[in-house]
Amino acid sequence: MTADTETSSVFSEMLKEPAELSTSRGSTPEVRATVEGVLADVRQRGDEAVREYSQKFDKYAPDSFLLSKEQLEEIVARVPEQVIEDIKFVQEQVRFMAQKQLESLSDFEIETMPGVLLGQKNIPIEAVGAYIPGGKYPLLASAHMTIVTAKVAGVERVAACTPLIQGEVPDATVAAMYLAGADEIYLLGGIQAVAAMAIGTESIKPVNMLAGPGNAFVAEAKRQLFGEVGIDLFAGPTEVLIVADEHADPFIVAVDLLSQAEHGPDSPAVLITTSEELGRKVIDHIDTLLVDMPTRDFAAPAWRDWGAVHVVKNLDDAYALADEYAYEHVQILTAAPREALEKMHNYGALFLGEGTCVSYGDKVIGTNHVLPTRGAARYTGGLWVGKYLRTVTYQEVVNEESSAFFGELCGRAARVERFEGHARSGDVRAAKYRGTSLDWSDHTFTS
């Protein structure tokens, strides 16, 4: 972590320092080379390449990866009724939040001078590819976040991919994708899925934007494809940071830190506290909890290598240090949690008070869980309905006198920059609407 002038004076005693100090966790040369090769192959051979890579990595290469309506209905019917009801409820929360975000955006048209009309429109992206990861655990919540939000934005076509999990169809994930409103659902994962959606093949039409989390290979594929298509975020390992004072429950703090550490062995979990006593109790609780935690194979190395506990003098120092981290999830467990809304600036999402936890945001509460990592919270927020919209502008000048005014102004402004062609576009309008003659025989550039 690099201190800046605002936070470099923060006092911080480390009760637990991460074993791995490097904050650079970008793609390795091997990952970059692998992704580059797969993308090039899919460009050249299309479906044939996609099928070969799916067979190689997932042992799955059907004639068509697209699930038919009959197959989807059969899969959804296999999912327990309670799971379906829970999916529907959570998606309604996500939908409601996205709709409120959409309502906060507005098209407008203003008249800045007589007959000079300037306007703004928010136009949905036409086609989005949503990647719903599989891996060790099904992440059906990612279907809610990517697909529901896209549909609320008005995206006409959402193509969604998810891989098999240990050779089995992830029924609940597919059900979530179906209920979220995906227009096409493919049983396809990894680099080949992202490549097929972005580049297009004989059987999969290309999209204009990619959204959704994934492993290092998927993240690198999105990075390499950015520019050819849009992406939601550059994704990295899940991050959690808790700011706690002496009033916090150390057991809850410990549980909440581990709840995010289980995402992966490189997922950092950081505590910043004003109480050394609380910090030591949290460390003790984590050591105990990890003994029989079912996901300790991820959570234990994450805590060992990336976990940290800072003790600071006061909450102002805690907020300043948290801003330096600029983590994805920031949980505030203090006597006055809403103070962080005024004091903090750099975070993906805030979780305020003991009654709230990051897991609610991840799974059920309705805010989007696709959030900036690796310090990106310093310059961007997370996935929201606005990511699926293009804010465009238009202009119209219907008053001749106003057009003549801008024509003369444009002529002068353009010639300062020595753009004679631009200047003449203004000149012809000024001359036409003022009834004067054009004379381009002598123009002296000004500086």
C-alpha positions as CSV (number, residue, x, y, z in Angstrom):
1,M,0.0,0.0,0.0
2,T,1.3,3.5,-0.9
3,A,0.4,6.3,1.4
4,D,-0.5,9.6,-0.1
5,T,-0.3,13.1,1.4
6,E,-3.8,12.9,2.9
7,T,-3.3,9.7,4.8
8,S,0.5,9.3,5.2
9,S,0.3,10.6,8.8
10,V,-2.1,7.8,9.9
11,F,-0.7,5.9,12.8
12,S,-1.2,2.1,12.4
13,E,0.1,-0.7,14.5
14,M,-0.1,-4.0,12.8
15,L,-1.4,-6.8,15.0
16,K,-1.4,-9.1,11.9
17,E,0.6,-8.3,8.8
18,P,-0.1,-10.1,5.6
19,A,2.4,-12.7,4.6
20,E,2.2,-11.7,1.0
21,L,2.9,-8.0,0.8
22,S,2.7,-7.5,-3.0
23,T,-0.4,-5.7,-4.1
24,S,0.2,-6.4,-7.8
25,R,-1.9,-9.5,-8.6
26,G,-2.4,-9.0,-12.3
27,S,-2.4,-11.9,-14.8
28,T,0.7,-14.0,-15.1
29,P,2.6,-14.3,-18.4
30,E,1.3,-17.8,-18.7
31,V,-2.3,-16.7,-18.2
32,R,-1.9,-13.9,-20.7
33,A,-0.3,-16.2,-23.3
34,T,-3.0,-18.9,-22.9
35,V,-5.8,-16.4,-23.3
36,E,-4.2,-14.8,-26.3
37,G,-3.9,-18.2,-28.0
38,V,-7.5,-19.2,-27.3
39,L,-8.9,-15.9,-28.6
40,A,-6.8,-16.1,-31.8
41,D,-8.0,-19.7,-32.3
42,V,-11.7,-18.8,-31.8
43,R,-11.3,-15.9,-34.3
44,Q,-9.9,-18.3,-36.9
45,R,-11.9,-21.5,-36.3
46,G,-15.1,-20.3,-34.6
47,D,-17.4,-23.1,-33.2
48,E,-14.8,-25.8,-33.9
49,A,-12.3,-24.2,-31.6
50,V,-14.9,-23.4,-29.0
51,R,-16.0,-27.1,-29.0
52,E,-12.4,-28.3,-28.7
53,Y,-11.6,-26.1,-25.8
54,S,-14.8,-27.0,-24.0
55,Q,-13.9,-30.7,-24.4
56,K,-10.4,-30.0,-23.2
57,F,-11.3,-28.0,-20.1
58,D,-14.8,-29.2,-19.2
59,K,-15.1,-32.6,-21.0
60,Y,-18.2,-31.3,-22.6
61,A,-18.7,-30.8,-26.4
62,P,-22.3,-31.1,-27.5
63,D,-23.6,-30.3,-31.0
64,S,-25.1,-27.1,-29.5
65,F,-24.2,-25.3,-26.3
66,L,-27.5,-23.4,-26.5
67,L,-30.2,-24.7,-24.2
68,S,-33.6,-25.0,-25.9
69,K,-36.8,-23.8,-24.3
70,E,-37.7,-27.5,-23.5
71,Q,-34.3,-28.1,-21.9
72,L,-34.7,-25.0,-19.8
73,E,-38.1,-25.9,-18.6
74,E,-36.9,-29.4,-17.7
75,I,-33.9,-27.9,-15.7
76,V,-36.1,-25.4,-13.9
77,A,-38.5,-28.1,-13.0
78,R,-35.7,-30.0,-11.2
79,V,-35.0,-27.1,-8.9
80,P,-36.7,-27.3,-5.4
81,E,-39.7,-25.0,-5.1
82,Q,-38.2,-23.1,-2.2
83,V,-35.1,-22.3,-4.2
84,I,-37.2,-21.0,-7.1
85,E,-39.2,-18.8,-4.7
86,D,-35.9,-17.5,-3.1
87,I,-34.5,-16.7,-6.6
88,K,-37.6,-14.8,-7.6
89,F,-37.6,-12.8,-4.3
90,V,-33.9,-11.9,-4.6
91,Q,-34.3,-11.0,-8.3
92,E,-37.2,-8.7,-7.4
93,Q,-34.9,-6.9,-4.9
94,V,-32.3,-6.4,-7.6
95,R,-34.9,-5.4,-10.1
96,F,-36.4,-2.8,-7.8
97,M,-32.9,-1.2,-7.1
98,A,-32.1,-1.2,-10.8
99,Q,-35.4,0.4,-11.6
100,K,-34.8,3.2,-9.0
101,Q,-31.4,3.8,-10.5
102,L,-32.9,4.0,-14.0
103,E,-35.4,6.6,-12.7
104,S,-32.5,8.7,-11.5
105,L,-31.3,9.1,-15.1
106,S,-33.3,11.3,-17.5
107,D,-33.3,12.4,-21.1
108,F,-33.5,16.1,-21.6
109,E,-33.5,18.8,-24.2
110,I,-32.7,22.5,-23.5
111,E,-32.7,25.7,-25.5
112,T,-29.5,27.5,-24.8
113,M,-30.1,30.4,-27.3
114,P,-33.0,31.2,-29.6
115,G,-33.4,28.1,-31.8
116,V,-30.4,26.3,-30.4
117,L,-31.4,22.9,-29.0
118,L,-29.1,20.6,-27.1
119,G,-30.2,17.2,-25.8
120,Q,-29.2,14.1,-24.0
121,K,-30.5,10.5,-24.5
122,N,-29.7,7.3,-22.6
123,I,-29.8,4.4,-25.1
124,P,-29.5,0.8,-24.0
125,I,-26.6,-1.3,-25.3
126,E,-28.2,-3.7,-27.9
127,A,-26.5,-7.0,-26.9
128,V,-24.7,-8.0,-23.7
129,G,-22.9,-11.2,-22.9
130,A,-23.3,-12.2,-19.2
131,Y,-20.8,-14.7,-17.8
132,I,-22.0,-16.6,-14.7
133,P,-19.0,-18.5,-13.2
134,G,-19.1,-22.0,-12.0
135,G,-15.8,-23.4,-10.7
136,K,-15.9,-24.9,-7.2
137,Y,-19.2,-23.3,-6.2
138,P,-22.3,-22.2,-8.2
139,L,-22.6,-18.4,-8.2
140,L,-26.2,-18.0,-9.3
141,A,-26.4,-14.6,-7.6
142,S,-24.2,-13.3,-10.5
143,A,-27.2,-14.1,-12.8
144,H,-29.3,-11.7,-10.8
145,M,-26.7,-8.9,-10.9
146,T,-25.8,-9.1,-14.5
147,I,-28.9,-10.2,-16.3
148,V,-31.7,-8.6,-14.3
149,T,-29.9,-5.2,-14.3
150,A,-29.3,-5.4,-18.1
151,K,-33.0,-6.1,-18.7
152,V,-34.1,-3.2,-16.5
153,A,-31.8,-1.0,-18.6
154,G,-33.6,-2.1,-21.7
155,V,-30.9,-4.4,-23.3
156,E,-32.7,-6.2,-26.1
157,R,-30.5,-9.3,-26.2
158,V,-28.7,-10.9,-23.3
159,A,-26.7,-14.0,-24.1
160,A,-25.6,-15.8,-20.9
161,C,-23.0,-18.5,-20.4
162,T,-22.3,-20.7,-17.5
163,P,-20.1,-23.9,-17.3
164,L,-20.9,-27.3,-16.0
165,I,-19.8,-27.9,-12.4
166,Q,-17.9,-31.2,-12.0
167,G,-19.6,-32.5,-15.1
168,E,-23.1,-31.7,-13.9
169,V,-25.6,-29.0,-15.1
170,P,-25.9,-26.3,-12.4
171,D,-29.7,-26.5,-12.2
172,A,-30.1,-23.6,-9.8
173,T,-27.8,-21.3,-11.8
174,V,-29.5,-22.0,-15.0
175,A,-32.9,-21.4,-13.3
176,A,-31.6,-18.1,-12.1
177,M,-30.5,-17.1,-15.6
178,Y,-33.8,-18.2,-17.1
179,L,-35.9,-16.3,-14.5
180,A,-33.7,-13.3,-14.8
181,G,-34.7,-13.0,-18.5
182,A,-31.7,-14.1,-20.4
183,D,-32.6,-14.4,-24.1
184,E,-30.0,-17.1,-24.8
185,I,-28.5,-19.5,-22.3
186,Y,-25.4,-21.6,-23.1
187,L,-23.8,-24.4,-21.1
188,L,-20.3,-23.1,-21.8
189,G,-17.5,-21.7,-19.6
190,G,-14.0,-20.3,-19.5
191,I,-12.1,-18.3,-22.1
192,Q,-14.0,-20.0,-24.9
193,A,-17.3,-18.7,-23.6
194,V,-16.1,-15.2,-23.3
195,A,-14.4,-15.4,-26.7
196,A,-17.5,-16.8,-28.4
197,M,-19.8,-14.1,-27.0
198,A,-17.4,-11.2,-27.8
199,I,-16.0,-12.4,-31.2
200,G,-18.9,-14.4,-32.4
201,T,-19.0,-17.8,-34.1
202,E,-21.2,-19.6,-36.6
203,S,-23.7,-20.3,-33.9
204,I,-23.3,-17.5,-31.4
205,K,-23.9,-13.9,-32.5
206,P,-21.4,-11.4,-31.1
207,V,-22.4,-9.0,-28.3
208,N,-21.4,-5.4,-27.7
209,M,-20.5,-5.7,-24.0
210,L,-19.3,-8.4,-21.5
211,A,-20.4,-8.5,-17.9
212,G,-19.9,-10.8,-14.9
213,P,-17.1,-12.1,-12.8
214,G,-14.8,-15.1,-13.5
215,N,-11.5,-16.7,-12.7
216,A,-8.1,-15.3,-13.8
217,F,-8.5,-16.6,-17.3
218,V,-11.9,-15.1,-17.8
219,A,-10.8,-11.8,-16.3
220,E,-7.8,-11.7,-18.6
221,A,-10.0,-12.6,-21.6
222,K,-12.2,-9.6,-20.8
223,R,-9.1,-7.4,-20.5
224,Q,-7.8,-8.5,-23.9
225,L,-11.2,-8.0,-25.5
226,F,-11.8,-4.6,-24.0
227,G,-12.0,-2.0,-26.8
228,E,-13.4,-4.6,-29.2
229,V,-16.3,-4.8,-26.8
230,G,-17.1,-3.0,-23.6
231,I,-16.8,-4.6,-20.2
232,D,-18.3,-4.0,-16.8
233,L,-15.1,-3.9,-14.7
234,F,-11.6,-5.3,-14.6
235,A,-12.2,-7.9,-11.9
236,G,-9.8,-9.2,-9.3
237,P,-10.0,-11.3,-6.1
238,T,-12.8,-10.4,-3.7
239,E,-11.8,-7.9,-1.0
240,V,-13.3,-7.1,2.4
241,L,-12.3,-4.4,4.9
242,I,-14.0,-3.9,8.2
243,V,-13.7,-0.7,10.3
244,A,-14.6,-1.4,13.9
245,D,-14.4,0.4,17.2
246,E,-14.5,-0.9,20.7
247,H,-18.3,-1.4,20.5
248,A,-18.1,-4.1,17.8
249,D,-18.7,-7.7,18.5
250,P,-15.4,-9.5,17.8
251,F,-17.0,-12.8,17.0
252,I,-19.2,-11.1,14.3
253,V,-16.2,-9.3,13.0
254,A,-14.3,-12.6,12.7
255,V,-17.2,-14.4,11.0
256,D,-17.7,-11.6,8.5
257,L,-14.0,-11.4,7.6
258,L,-14.0,-15.2,6.9
259,S,-17.2,-15.0,4.9
260,Q,-15.3,-13.1,2.2
261,A,-12.0,-14.9,2.6
262,E,-13.7,-18.1,1.5
263,H,-14.1,-16.7,-2.1
264,G,-10.5,-17.7,-2.9
265,P,-7.0,-18.2,-1.5
266,D,-6.0,-14.7,-2.6
267,S,-9.0,-12.8,-1.2
268,P,-7.8,-10.3,1.3
269,A,-9.6,-9.7,4.6
270,V,-8.6,-6.6,6.5
271,L,-9.6,-5.2,9.9
272,I,-8.9,-1.6,10.9
273,T,-9.9,-0.9,14.5
274,T,-9.4,1.7,17.2
275,S,-9.3,-1.1,19.9
276,E,-6.3,-3.3,20.3
277,E,-8.3,-5.6,22.6
278,L,-10.9,-6.1,19.9
279,G,-8.3,-6.8,17.3
280,R,-6.6,-9.5,19.3
281,K,-10.0,-11.1,20.1
282,V,-10.9,-11.2,16.4
283,I,-7.6,-12.9,15.5
284,D,-8.3,-15.6,18.2
285,H,-11.8,-16.2,17.0
286,I,-10.6,-16.6,13.4
287,D,-8.0,-19.1,14.4
288,T,-10.8,-21.1,16.2
289,L,-13.3,-20.8,13.4
290,L,-10.9,-22.0,10.7
291,V,-10.4,-25.3,12.4
292,D,-13.7,-26.8,11.2
293,M,-14.8,-24.3,8.6
294,P,-16.0,-26.2,5.6
295,T,-14.4,-23.7,3.2
296,R,-11.1,-23.4,5.1
297,D,-9.2,-24.6,2.0
298,F,-9.8,-21.2,0.6
299,A,-10.4,-19.1,3.7
300,A,-7.3,-20.3,5.6
301,P,-4.7,-19.4,3.0
302,A,-6.5,-16.1,2.2
303,W,-6.3,-15.1,5.9
304,R,-2.8,-16.4,6.3
305,D,-1.4,-14.7,3.2
306,W,-3.6,-11.6,2.7
307,G,-5.3,-11.0,6.1
308,A,-4.3,-7.9,8.1
309,V,-5.3,-6.2,11.4
310,H,-4.5,-2.5,12.0
311,V,-4.9,-0.6,15.2
312,V,-5.3,3.2,14.7
313,K,-5.7,6.1,17.1
314,N,-9.2,7.1,16.2
315,L,-11.9,6.6,13.6
316,D,-10.8,9.5,11.4
317,D,-7.5,7.6,11.0
318,A,-9.5,4.4,10.4
319,Y,-11.5,6.0,7.6
320,A,-8.4,7.5,6.0
321,L,-6.5,4.2,6.1
322,A,-9.6,2.5,4.6
323,D,-9.6,5.0,1.8
324,E,-6.0,4.1,1.1
325,Y,-7.0,0.5,0.6
326,A,-10.0,1.5,-1.6
327,Y,-11.4,-2.0,-1.2
328,E,-14.4,-3.5,-2.9
329,H,-16.5,-4.2,0.3
330,V,-16.2,-2.0,3.3
331,Q,-18.1,-2.9,6.4
332,I,-18.6,-0.3,9.2
333,L,-19.1,-1.8,12.7
334,T,-19.0,1.2,14.9
335,A,-21.3,3.0,17.3
336,A,-22.2,5.6,14.6
337,P,-21.8,3.7,11.2
338,R,-23.5,6.3,9.0
339,E,-20.6,8.7,9.8
340,A,-18.7,6.7,7.2
341,L,-21.0,8.1,4.5
342,E,-19.5,11.5,5.1
343,K,-15.9,10.5,6.0
344,M,-15.1,7.9,3.4
345,H,-14.6,8.3,-0.4
346,N,-13.0,5.2,-1.9
347,Y,-15.0,2.0,-1.8
348,G,-17.1,-0.3,-4.0
349,A,-19.9,-0.6,-1.5
350,L,-20.5,0.3,2.1
351,F,-22.2,-2.0,4.6
352,L,-23.3,0.0,7.6
353,G,-23.8,-1.4,11.1
354,E,-24.0,-4.8,12.8
355,G,-27.4,-5.6,11.2
356,T,-25.8,-5.5,7.7
357,C,-23.1,-7.8,6.3
358,V,-21.3,-8.1,3.0
359,S,-23.0,-11.4,2.4
360,Y,-26.4,-9.7,2.1
361,G,-25.0,-7.6,-0.7
362,D,-23.4,-10.7,-2.3
363,K,-26.6,-12.8,-2.3
364,V,-29.9,-11.3,-1.3
365,I,-30.4,-7.6,-0.5
366,G,-30.7,-6.1,-4.0
367,T,-27.6,-3.9,-4.5
368,N,-25.2,-5.1,-7.2
369,H,-22.3,-7.3,-6.1
370,V,-20.2,-6.8,-9.2
371,L,-17.8,-4.2,-7.7
372,P,-14.4,-2.6,-8.3
373,T,-11.3,-4.4,-6.9
374,R,-7.5,-3.7,-6.9
375,G,-7.9,-0.1,-6.0
376,A,-10.3,0.7,-8.9
377,A,-12.8,2.1,-6.3
378,R,-10.6,5.3,-6.5
379,Y,-12.1,6.0,-10.0
380,T,-15.2,3.9,-10.5
381,G,-18.2,2.4,-8.9
382,G,-19.7,-1.1,-9.5
383,L,-22.0,-2.5,-12.0
384,W,-25.4,-0.7,-12.2
385,V,-28.1,0.0,-14.7
386,G,-26.1,2.9,-16.1
387,K,-23.3,0.6,-17.2
388,Y,-25.7,-0.9,-19.8
389,L,-26.7,2.6,-21.2
390,R,-24.9,4.9,-23.6
391,T,-25.4,8.5,-22.7
392,V,-25.4,10.3,-26.0
393,T,-26.0,13.9,-27.0
394,Y,-27.6,15.7,-30.0
395,Q,-27.9,19.3,-31.2
396,E,-30.0,21.3,-33.6
397,V,-29.9,24.9,-34.6
398,V,-33.2,26.0,-36.2
399,N,-32.7,29.8,-35.8
400,E,-30.8,31.4,-38.7
401,E,-29.5,34.3,-36.7
402,S,-28.2,31.9,-34.0
403,S,-26.5,29.7,-36.6
404,A,-24.9,32.8,-38.2
405,F,-23.6,33.8,-34.7
406,F,-22.1,30.4,-34.1
407,G,-20.8,30.4,-37.7
408,E,-18.7,33.5,-37.1
409,L,-17.6,32.3,-33.7
410,C,-16.6,28.9,-35.2
411,G,-14.6,30.6,-37.9
412,R,-12.6,32.6,-35.5
413,A,-12.1,29.7,-33.0
414,A,-11.1,27.2,-35.7
415,R,-8.6,29.5,-37.3
416,V,-6.8,29.9,-34.0
417,E,-6.2,26.2,-34.2
418,R,-5.5,26.4,-37.9
419,F,-8.4,24.2,-38.9
420,E,-9.4,26.0,-42.0
421,G,-12.0,23.3,-43.0
422,H,-13.8,23.7,-39.7
423,A,-13.8,27.4,-40.1
424,R,-15.3,27.2,-43.5
425,S,-18.2,25.1,-42.2
426,G,-19.0,28.0,-40.0
427,D,-18.3,30.7,-42.7
428,V,-20.8,29.3,-45.2
429,R,-23.7,29.4,-42.6
430,A,-22.8,32.9,-41.5
431,A,-22.7,34.1,-45.1
432,K,-25.9,32.4,-46.1
433,Y,-28.0,33.5,-43.1
434,R,-26.5,37.0,-43.1
435,G,-26.7,37.4,-46.8
436,T,-23.0,38.2,-47.2
437,S,-20.4,37.0,-49.7
438,L,-17.7,34.5,-48.9
439,D,-14.1,35.6,-49.2
440,W,-11.5,33.0,-48.3
441,S,-8.7,34.7,-50.2
442,D,-6.9,36.1,-47.2
443,H,-7.1,34.5,-43.8
444,T,-4.3,35.3,-41.3
445,F,-3.8,32.7,-38.5
446,T,-3.8,34.2,-35.0
447,S,-2.0,32.7,-32.1
